[in-house]
Amino acid sequence: MSYHVVATNVELWVIDGRITFTPHDHTDPLFGGFATAGLVDAHAHTTFDLSDRDLTPGADETVSENVLDYLGAGVTYLRDTGGISMAAVAQQGPRLAAAGRFLAPPGRYIPDWILPTEPSDLAAAATKQVAAGSWWVKIVCDWFSPETGKVESHYDRDVVASAVDAAHAAGARVALHCIDEQSVDIALATGVDSIEHACNATKSQVELMAERGTAWCPTITAVRGFTSHPLSDPEYQSRVRSFYAETLYELLPLASTLGVTILAGSDTVPPAEFWREVVALHEYGLSPEGALAAATTEARGYFGVPDLEEGAPADLVLYDGDPRVDPAALASPALVMIGGRILSRRR
Ligand SMILES: [Zn+2]
């Protein structure tokens, strides 16, 4: 099928599964609404049963079903930031890049999820993840200690630096899980590509993100929810509370002004709720256009995947409302097209 798409923000044609801006005849019209190439979830975990559908964690089918859920929700590109198996890595392609296993020391983070990795083995583990096909490496730099309950760093700066160098040398990028300030310092000192969460970042750290070109994926929807439950580190909890009550309202607009790449990431929030992260980015002070860009154009540029551009595979998501006015318009796509084929439509 060939289509002529006239949206409020763009006019294009879909011919042989690809986008073109050259007018064609004999096409089916798709009129109205706002068009994107689909949303980008920069922090997903597709090996989990994200929507409580009794899927087996880590199974190939679980990844495929989650990807379908994402597509239905208008999310056409995913970065999987760590799995409990290599199933997401095996399904990488034009719409999915994956980080393989969560790397954390034995008994740390969520012990059932991780590939247990002593500090002395971190660089070798990163190399192995990439050799096994991972396009990204995910390092869990801190979490609550099983002994003291306090948030502690798992790896020091030199250890992370050698793992980052190893991953880069093998052609992959690194995402560092940082729920506390000292891990963000480690990320900034070692050249990791993206900082995940950073729910305690400071103004000077945001300035350094801008200076060093480090992306920030704040995963607000997921982390804000998790910190509303009592945590084993009350001092940490009070700092995170004030971060969401005050600090982030300043830091997010600052990051945007300074040109930090901000990425929208849902973490373990179900695929159908990904849009809430875009709303949260707006709530914390990004303009609606800025929040939308974190899940569309800016993210696509960062991941090096095509947008609505000449010759690109025709991934196209139409919305009745205009997300530049209200990001909540992203909640229910009117039409989802993948590679020129309509996957779902409401009108
Ligand atoms: Zn995560």
Residues whose N, C-alpha, C, O or C-beta is under 5 A from the ligand:
A	BS01	ZN	T81 D267
